[in-house]
């Protein structure tokens, strides 16, 4: 498999994991009771997106998703509880990761200034 083919596979799998994340987050929004399996699946999806991005040197995806992953780890450890605000923030982060993957898929160009500011704002909220 060539690197281009492997990258295309990552993009497809990443988009599938993002759909899974969205489904889980919407489920948590409707049923905020924290189920370990659900939270672990959410963490694994983000972890896989981040880890695979690292194989391709997609630093923007790695660095952004790392911060999301840290928040999800706190959720898994019980340091944070599921609530509407957190779910809303994580859905926005999921959308930003989707944007980062789309940029790679379409041309590899950088985000525009507004998209960069949006990402920085999300990171600030996560921290």
Phi, psi and omega per residue, in radians:
X1 nan 2.286 3.121
X2 -1.331 2.892 3.103
X3 -1.089 -0.664 3.115
X4 -1.092 -0.736 3.121
X5 -1.158 -0.722 3.131
X6 -1.109 -0.704 3.121
X7 -1.133 -0.713 3.097
X8 -1.095 -0.667 3.084
X9 -1.117 -0.741 3.095
X10 -1.043 -0.795 -3.122
X11 -1.043 -0.819 3.129
X12 -1.105 -0.806 -3.135
X13 -1.158 -0.676 3.105
X14 -1.054 -0.768 3.121
X15 -1.122 -0.653 3.076
X16 -1.123 -0.722 3.105
X17 -1.165 -0.600 3.080
X18 -1.155 -0.655 3.062
X19 -1.111 -0.730 3.111
X20 -1.088 -0.758 3.108
X21 -1.041 -0.775 -3.131
X22 -1.082 -0.778 3.125
X23 -1.039 -0.770 -3.129
X24 -1.133 -0.776 -3.132
X25 -1.114 -0.697 3.091
X26 -1.143 -0.637 3.073
X27 -1.112 -0.772 3.121
X28 -1.149 -0.558 3.104
X29 -1.138 -0.691 -3.129
X30 -1.418 -0.553 -3.127
X31 -2.305 1.418 -3.006
X32 -1.197 -0.009 3.066
X33 -1.110 2.249 -3.000
X34 -1.439 1.901 3.109
X35 -1.729 2.228 -3.087
X36 -0.994 -0.758 -3.111
X37 -1.102 -0.708 -3.130
X38 -1.152 -0.826 -3.135
X39 -1.150 -0.684 3.102
X40 -1.115 -0.677 3.110
X41 -1.131 -0.683 3.098
X42 -1.104 -0.800 3.110
X43 -1.064 -0.821 -3.117
X44 -1.052 -0.678 3.127
X45 -1.083 -0.833 3.131
X46 -1.132 -0.724 -3.127
X47 -1.088 -0.719 3.138
X48 -1.179 -0.740 3.099
X49 -1.039 -0.806 -3.119
X50 -1.137 -0.864 -3.086
X51 -1.080 -0.766 3.139
X52 -1.193 -0.622 3.092
X53 -1.070 -0.635 3.122
X54 -1.084 -0.580 3.117
X55 -1.103 -0.469 -3.107
X56 -1.798 0.084 -3.140
X57 1.204 0.509 3.138
X58 -1.522 1.308 -2.983
X59 -1.062 -0.620 -3.136
X60 -1.108 -0.710 3.116
X61 -1.201 -0.764 -3.127
X62 -1.059 -0.869 -3.043
X63 -1.189 -0.721 3.125
X64 -1.167 -0.846 -3.069
X65 -1.177 -0.497 3.083
X66 -1.038 -0.743 3.138
X67 -1.175 -0.718 3.070
X68 -1.046 -0.789 -3.131
X69 -1.056 -0.680 3.104
X70 -1.068 -0.722 3.104
X71 -1.146 -0.736 3.130
X72 -1.137 -0.591 3.084
X73 -1.140 -0.698 3.081
X74 -1.116 -0.594 3.074
X75 -1.152 -0.770 3.112
X76 -1.089 -0.649 -3.098
X77 -1.423 -0.083 3.131
X78 1.459 0.141 3.109
X79 -1.318 -0.404 3.063
X80 -2.186 2.663 3.078
X81 -2.016 2.627 3.094
X82 -1.200 2.280 3.006
X83 -2.605 2.966 -3.064
X84 -1.023 -0.698 -3.128
X85 -1.141 -0.737 3.140
X86 -1.153 -0.755 3.129
X87 -1.075 -0.752 3.122
X88 -1.070 -0.760 3.112
X89 -1.105 -0.773 -3.132
X90 -1.171 -0.579 3.055
X91 -1.142 -0.689 3.089
X92 -1.152 -0.660 3.094
X93 -1.154 -0.694 3.090
X94 -1.047 -0.741 3.113
X95 -1.128 -0.643 3.130
X96 -1.201 -0.695 3.075
X97 -1.081 -0.715 3.086
X98 -1.039 -0.720 3.093
X99 -1.080 -0.793 3.132
X100 -1.051 -0.718 3.116
X101 -1.192 -0.678 3.109
X102 -1.094 -0.671 3.107
X103 -1.063 -0.755 3.103
X104 -1.110 -0.761 -3.080
X105 -1.147 -0.634 -3.022
X106 -1.489 -0.634 -3.097
X107 -2.941 -0.195 -3.104
X108 1.389 0.122 3.119
X109 -1.271 2.834 -3.136
X110 -1.353 2.865 3.049
X111 -1.194 2.688 3.040
X112 -1.383 3.013 -3.039
X113 -1.035 -0.721 -3.136
X114 -1.135 -0.715 3.120
X115 -1.158 -0.674 3.084
X116 -1.073 -0.804 3.140
X117 -1.091 -0.704 3.120
X118 -1.070 -0.783 3.110
X119 -1.086 -0.743 3.114
X120 -1.117 -0.684 3.106
X121 -1.097 -0.733 3.102
X122 -1.125 -0.740 3.126
X123 -1.087 -0.721 3.115
X124 -1.076 -0.735 3.124
X125 -1.150 -0.639 3.116
X126 -1.164 -0.633 -3.101
X127 -1.319 nan nan
